[in-house]
Every structure is written in structure tokens, then in C-alpha cells.
């Protein structure tokens, strides 16, 4: 691994996510190797990397969908690896996870898709309050007129936006985006990237954005980390990445 100088760009606040010396292997194949990073309040942190660099494994470890082999993960002050089921479920309710596939329920209308997490997470809301939250979330992603449609009636970009609405409807503190622009045309990708910034502004979220799309990174990142072979290869702002002459970094700007 090439050593790069890492600028002191961290805000003077406590991180909402702190990962130290994380390791994860599948059988004899190492995926994450001694990885450390921090996410700060109201920050968009982009994690760049090619396929197989460990990006998606990283965020699955954060919400304990995968158990790391070594290392610590602290989220909102809690040691994730030590949480039991009840406390882990409570923490996950504060984290929005936008899956690469969108993962909408095909048998439910868009409204029902958004109602489902609201009824589980915000049990104190009245039916009217739920409807207002749903309408607000759909309006914030530009999908107010799809509320009674089925997912199959929407384009790929619209389904991605509906999935984002379902994620933000419960007011998460942290957002995890797994390849949010994969499979989308350039115009729709730009729209999704703009929505990620809008969500950060409107909902005051702290986000980790997993991507190999440099245009998505350019549009959304406050700070970037590049992974290669499961390790942090370079950390900095977009100017630092654009100024790099390292061939591995330059390969993302072709």
C-alpha cells in the first residue's frame, strides 16, 4: 500500500461512527484489513473503491448484518459488537440503509411501503400523522404523484427515489447508501446524487456513501476515503483526489 499524507480535515466534534482496526475475511480470503475511519455529525463521507475492495462488507458490519473478525465499531456512542438483539434493533431504527437494489416490497403500493417502517418505528403516530410523514417524504424526493402506484409501475430511478423516501420517512440520524447510482443512466444518477445532498440538508443526516461512481462522489462528498484490498489507501477532500498523480487514484477519473 502506498502511503499518502492525510490532511487534518476532521471536524472538532465527536464522531457518530468510529471504526478501529476492522478485519473481516471469508474463509481464507481477507476482505477488510485493519481498516479505521470516522464519520462526523452532518457529514457525507464517500467510500470509493472498485468491486471487491470491501465497501459493501464495511457497511454491513456497521449495522451488524455481518460480524467482523477483529476490531471495534462504535455508532452513536454504542459498541455495536457488544449489543444484544433488543439494543441492536433500537440502534438500527436510527440508521437508514439504502440498499443497492432498492428492496421495495413489490406487493405493496408506494404508500404501504412507507407505512411499513413507520408503523414499526414510530408507533406513537396517529393515522393522520403517518399520512403527513409519508406525503412529506415523497414530496422531498419528487414522487408525490406516485403514492398509490405499485413499484412495478415506476422506472428504475423512481424506484430508487421511492426507496430513499421509505428510508427517510422514519427520520434516521445516519444514512448508509450502498452504490446509490448503480444501474442508472447519467441524468438519473445526477438526480439521485442531488437528492443525497438534499437529504443531508433537510434531515441533518450523517452519511456513508459507498460508490465507485466518481461523479456521485464529486456531487455528494464532504470527505472521501478510497479502499484498496480492504485498506484505506487515501483520505481527503475531492481536491486532494483530483490533484493526485497516483495511477490507482487516476483510474477513477477516466
KERO-623409 format. One record per residue (C-alpha): residue number from 0; residue in one letter; x, y, z. Coordinates in Angstrom, 1 decimal, m for minus. Layout:
! residues N
<node NUM 'a' <X Y Z>>
...
! end
This chain:
! residues 254
<node 0 'x' <0.0 0.0 0.0>>
<node 1 'x' <1.3 3.5 m0.9>>
<node 2 'x' <1.5 5.9 2.0>>
<node 3 'x' <m0.1 9.2 1.3>>
<node 4 'x' <m0.1 12.3 3.5>>
<node 5 'x' <m3.6 12.6 5.1>>
<node 6 'x' <m4.7 16.2 5.8>>
<node 7 'x' <m6.2 17.1 9.1>>
<node 8 'x' <m9.7 17.7 7.9>>
<node 9 'x' <m11.7 16.2 10.7>>
<node 10 'x' <m14.2 18.5 12.4>>
<node 11 'x' <m13.6 19.1 16.1>>
<node 12 'x' <m16.6 17.0 17.2>>
<node 13 'x' <m17.2 13.5 18.4>>
<node 14 'x' <m17.7 11.1 15.6>>
<node 15 'x' <m21.1 9.5 15.1>>
<node 16 'x' <m19.4 6.4 13.8>>
<node 17 'x' <m15.9 5.3 14.7>>
<node 18 'x' <m14.2 2.2 13.3>>
<node 19 'x' <m10.9 1.0 14.5>>
<node 20 'x' <m8.7 m1.8 13.1>>
<node 21 'x' <m11.6 m3.7 11.4>>
<node 22 'x' <m10.8 m7.0 9.9>>
<node 23 'x' <m13.1 m9.4 8.0>>
<node 24 'x' <m12.4 m12.4 5.9>>
<node 25 'x' <m14.5 m15.1 4.2>>
<node 26 'x' <m12.7 m18.3 4.6>>
<node 27 'x' <m9.1 m17.7 3.6>>
<node 28 'x' <m9.9 m14.6 1.6>>
<node 29 'x' <m9.3 m11.3 3.5>>
<node 30 'x' <m11.8 m8.5 2.6>>
<node 31 'x' <m11.2 m5.9 5.3>>
<node 32 'x' <m7.7 m5.5 6.7>>
<node 33 'x' <m7.0 m3.2 9.7>>
<node 34 'x' <m9.5 m0.6 8.4>>
<node 35 'x' <m10.1 2.5 10.5>>
<node 36 'x' <m12.4 5.5 9.8>>
<node 37 'x' <m14.6 8.1 11.4>>
<node 38 'x' <m17.9 9.7 10.3>>
<node 39 'x' <m18.8 13.1 11.8>>
<node 40 'x' <m22.1 14.8 12.5>>
<node 41 'x' <m23.9 16.1 9.4>>
<node 42 'x' <m21.1 14.9 7.1>>
<node 43 'x' <m21.3 13.0 3.8>>
<node 44 'x' <m18.4 10.5 3.8>>
<node 45 'x' <m17.9 8.8 0.4>>
<node 46 'x' <m16.1 5.5 0.4>>
<node 47 'x' <m14.6 4.8 m3.0>>
<node 48 'x' <m13.3 1.5 m4.3>>
<node 49 'x' <m13.5 m0.9 m7.1>>
<node 50 'x' <m15.6 m4.1 m6.9>>
<node 51 'x' <m14.2 m6.5 m4.3>>
<node 52 'x' <m12.5 m3.7 m2.3>>
<node 53 'x' <m14.7 m4.3 0.8>>
<node 54 'x' <m17.0 m1.3 0.5>>
<node 55 'x' <m20.3 m3.2 1.0>>
<node 56 'x' <m18.9 m5.5 3.6>>
<node 57 'x' <m17.9 m2.4 5.6>>
<node 58 'x' <m21.4 m1.0 5.9>>
<node 59 'x' <m22.9 m4.4 6.6>>
<node 60 'x' <m20.5 m4.7 9.5>>
<node 61 'x' <m21.6 m1.3 10.8>>
<node 62 'x' <m25.2 m2.5 11.2>>
<node 63 'x' <m24.1 m6.0 12.2>>
<node 64 'x' <m25.5 m7.7 9.2>>
<node 65 'x' <m22.0 m9.2 9.2>>
<node 66 'x' <m19.9 m9.9 12.2>>
<node 67 'x' <m16.3 m8.7 11.9>>
<node 68 'x' <m13.4 m10.9 12.8>>
<node 69 'x' <m11.5 m8.2 14.7>>
<node 70 'x' <m11.8 m4.5 15.5>>
<node 71 'x' <m14.3 m2.2 17.1>>
<node 72 'x' <m17.3 m0.3 15.7>>
<node 73 'x' <m18.9 2.5 17.7>>
<node 74 'x' <m22.1 4.0 16.4>>
<node 75 'x' <m23.7 6.9 18.3>>
<node 76 'x' <m21.5 6.0 21.3>>
<node 77 'x' <m22.5 2.3 21.3>>
<node 78 'x' <m20.2 m0.6 20.8>>
<node 79 'x' <m22.0 m2.4 18.0>>
<node 80 'x' <m20.2 m5.7 18.5>>
<node 81 'x' <m21.4 m5.9 22.1>>
<node 82 'x' <m25.1 m5.1 21.5>>
<node 83 'x' <m27.7 m7.8 22.1>>
<node 84 'x' <m30.7 m8.1 19.8>>
<node 85 'x' <m33.0 m5.7 21.5>>
<node 86 'x' <m30.4 m2.9 21.8>>
<node 87 'x' <m29.2 m3.6 18.3>>
<node 88 'x' <m32.7 m3.3 16.9>>
<node 89 'x' <m33.2 0.0 18.6>>
<node 90 'x' <m29.9 1.3 17.1>>
<node 91 'x' <m30.8 0.1 13.6>>
<node 92 'x' <m34.0 2.2 13.9>>
<node 93 'x' <m31.8 5.3 13.9>>
<node 94 'x' <m29.9 4.2 10.8>>
<node 95 'x' <m31.3 4.4 7.3>>
<node 96 'x' <m29.9 1.8 4.9>>
<node 97 'x' <m30.5 2.4 1.1>>
<node 98 'x' <m29.8 m1.0 m0.5>>
<node 99 'x' <m28.3 m1.2 m4.0>>
<node 100 'x' <m31.4 m2.9 m5.3>>
<node 101 'x' <m33.9 m0.5 m3.5>>
<node 102 'x' <m35.6 m3.5 m1.9>>
<node 103 'x' <m39.2 m2.2 m2.2>>
<node 104 'x' <m42.0 m4.6 m1.4>>
<node 105 'x' <m43.5 m5.5 m4.8>>
<node 106 'x' <m46.9 m6.5 m3.4>>
<node 107 'x' <m47.4 m3.1 m1.7>>
<node 108 'x' <m48.2 0.3 m3.0>>
<node 109 'x' <m45.7 3.1 m2.5>>
<node 110 'x' <m47.7 4.4 0.4>>
<node 111 'x' <m47.8 1.0 2.0>>
<node 112 'x' <m44.1 0.6 1.5>>
<node 113 'x' <m43.6 3.8 3.5>>
<node 114 'x' <m46.2 2.9 6.1>>
<node 115 'x' <m44.5 m0.4 6.9>>
<node 116 'x' <m41.4 1.1 8.7>>
<node 117 'x' <m43.4 3.9 10.2>>
<node 118 'x' <m45.8 1.5 12.0>>
<node 119 'x' <m42.8 m0.4 13.4>>
<node 120 'x' <m40.5 2.5 14.3>>
<node 121 'x' <m42.9 5.4 15.1>>
<node 122 'x' <m45.7 3.6 16.9>>
<node 123 'x' <m47.0 6.7 18.6>>
<node 124 'x' <m48.1 8.4 15.4>>
<node 125 'x' <m51.8 8.7 14.5>>
<node 126 'x' <m53.0 7.6 11.1>>
<node 127 'x' <m53.2 11.3 10.1>>
<node 128 'x' <m49.6 11.9 11.3>>
<node 129 'x' <m48.4 8.9 9.4>>
<node 130 'x' <m50.1 10.1 6.2>>
<node 131 'x' <m48.4 13.5 6.6>>
<node 132 'x' <m45.0 12.0 7.1>>
<node 133 'x' <m45.4 9.8 4.0>>
<node 134 'x' <m46.6 12.7 1.9>>
<node 135 'x' <m43.7 14.9 3.1>>
<node 136 'x' <m41.1 12.1 2.4>>
<node 137 'x' <m42.5 11.5 m1.1>>
<node 138 'x' <m42.6 15.3 m1.8>>
<node 139 'x' <m38.9 15.6 m0.7>>
<node 140 'x' <m37.9 13.0 m3.4>>
<node 141 'x' <m40.2 14.4 m6.0>>
<node 142 'x' <m42.7 11.5 m6.0>>
<node 143 'x' <m45.9 12.9 m4.6>>
<node 144 'x' <m48.0 11.6 m7.5>>
<node 145 'x' <m46.8 8.0 m7.1>>
<node 146 'x' <m48.3 7.4 m3.6>>
<node 147 'x' <m50.9 4.9 m4.8>>
<node 148 'x' <m48.8 3.3 m7.5>>
<node 149 'x' <m47.1 m0.1 m7.4>>
<node 150 'x' <m43.3 m0.4 m7.6>>
<node 151 'x' <m43.7 m2.2 m11.0>>
<node 152 'x' <m45.2 1.0 m12.4>>
<node 153 'x' <m42.1 3.1 m11.7>>
<node 154 'x' <m38.9 3.5 m13.6>>
<node 155 'x' <m35.6 2.4 m12.1>>
<node 156 'x' <m34.8 5.9 m11.0>>
<node 157 'x' <m38.2 6.4 m9.5>>
<node 158 'x' <m38.0 3.1 m7.5>>
<node 159 'x' <m34.6 4.3 m6.2>>
<node 160 'x' <m36.2 7.6 m5.1>>
<node 161 'x' <m39.1 5.7 m3.5>>
<node 162 'x' <m36.7 3.5 m1.6>>
<node 163 'x' <m35.0 6.7 m0.4>>
<node 164 'x' <m38.3 8.1 0.8>>
<node 165 'x' <m39.0 4.9 2.7>>
<node 166 'x' <m35.7 5.2 4.4>>
<node 167 'x' <m36.0 8.9 5.4>>
<node 168 'x' <m39.6 8.7 6.5>>
<node 169 'x' <m38.6 7.5 10.0>>
<node 170 'x' <m36.1 10.4 10.4>>
<node 171 'x' <m32.8 8.4 10.7>>
<node 172 'x' <m29.8 10.1 12.2>>
<node 173 'x' <m27.4 8.2 10.0>>
<node 174 'x' <m27.7 7.2 6.3>>
<node 175 'x' <m25.8 4.3 4.7>>
<node 176 'x' <m26.0 4.3 0.9>>
<node 177 'x' <m24.9 1.2 m1.0>>
<node 178 'x' <m24.0 2.1 m4.6>>
<node 179 'x' <m26.9 4.5 m4.9>>
<node 180 'x' <m26.4 5.3 m8.7>>
<node 181 'x' <m25.5 1.8 m9.9>>
<node 182 'x' <m27.6 0.8 m13.0>>
<node 183 'x' <m29.0 4.3 m13.6>>
<node 184 'x' <m28.4 6.5 m16.6>>
<node 185 'x' <m26.3 9.6 m16.1>>
<node 186 'x' <m29.2 12.0 m15.8>>
<node 187 'x' <m31.0 9.9 m13.2>>
<node 188 'x' <m27.7 9.3 m11.4>>
<node 189 'x' <m27.2 13.1 m11.1>>
<node 190 'x' <m30.8 13.4 m9.7>>
<node 191 'x' <m30.1 10.7 m7.1>>
<node 192 'x' <m26.8 12.4 m6.1>>
<node 193 'x' <m28.6 15.8 m5.7>>
<node 194 'x' <m31.2 14.1 m3.5>>
<node 195 'x' <m28.5 12.7 m1.3>>
<node 196 'x' <m27.3 16.3 m0.7>>
<node 197 'x' <m30.9 17.4 m0.2>>
<node 198 'x' <m31.5 14.7 2.5>>
<node 199 'x' <m28.3 15.8 4.3>>
<node 200 'x' <m29.5 19.4 4.3>>
<node 201 'x' <m33.2 18.8 5.2>>
<node 202 'x' <m32.8 15.9 7.6>>
<node 203 'x' <m29.3 16.8 9.1>>
<node 204 'x' <m28.1 13.3 8.5>>
<node 205 'x' <m24.6 11.9 8.7>>
<node 206 'x' <m24.0 9.6 5.8>>
<node 207 'x' <m21.6 7.0 4.4>>
<node 208 'x' <m22.0 6.7 0.6>>
<node 209 'x' <m20.5 3.6 m0.9>>
<node 210 'x' <m19.7 4.1 m4.6>>
<node 211 'x' <m17.4 3.5 m7.5>>
<node 212 'x' <m19.0 6.4 m9.4>>
<node 213 'x' <m16.7 9.4 m9.3>>
<node 214 'x' <m19.5 11.8 m10.4>>
<node 215 'x' <m21.7 10.7 m7.5>>
<node 216 'x' <m18.7 11.2 m5.2>>
<node 217 'x' <m18.0 14.6 m6.7>>
<node 218 'x' <m21.6 15.7 m6.1>>
<node 219 'x' <m22.1 14.4 m2.6>>
<node 220 'x' <m18.8 14.1 m0.7>>
<node 221 'x' <m17.6 16.4 2.1>>
<node 222 'x' <m14.8 13.9 2.5>>
<node 223 'x' <m13.6 10.8 0.7>>
<node 224 'x' <m11.8 7.6 1.6>>
<node 225 'x' <m10.5 5.2 m1.0>>
<node 226 'x' <m10.3 1.5 m0.2>>
<node 227 'x' <m7.9 m0.9 m2.0>>
<node 228 'x' <m7.6 m4.5 m0.9>>
<node 229 'x' <m9.6 m3.8 2.3>>
<node 230 'x' <m7.5 m0.9 3.5>>
<node 231 'x' <m7.7 2.9 3.4>>
<node 232 'x' <m5.5 3.9 0.5>>
<node 233 'x' <m6.2 7.7 0.5>>
<node 234 'x' <m8.3 10.0 2.6>>
<node 235 'x' <m9.0 13.7 1.8>>
<node 236 'x' <m11.4 16.1 0.1>>
<node 237 'x' <m12.1 16.0 m3.7>>
<node 238 'x' <m9.3 18.5 m4.4>>
<node 239 'x' <m6.8 16.1 m2.9>>
<node 240 'x' <m8.1 13.2 m5.1>>
<node 241 'x' <m8.2 15.3 m8.2>>
<node 242 'x' <m4.6 16.5 m7.6>>
<node 243 'x' <m3.2 13.0 m7.1>>
<node 244 'x' <m1.0 11.6 m9.8>>
<node 245 'x' <m1.2 8.1 m8.3>>
<node 246 'x' <m2.3 5.7 m11.1>>
<node 247 'x' <m4.8 3.9 m8.8>>
<node 248 'x' <m6.4 7.2 m7.9>>
<node 249 'x' <m6.3 8.5 m11.5>>
<node 250 'x' <m8.1 5.3 m12.7>>
<node 251 'x' <m11.4 6.7 m11.2>>
<node 252 'x' <m11.2 9.9 m13.2>>
<node 253 'x' <m11.1 8.4 m16.7>>
! end
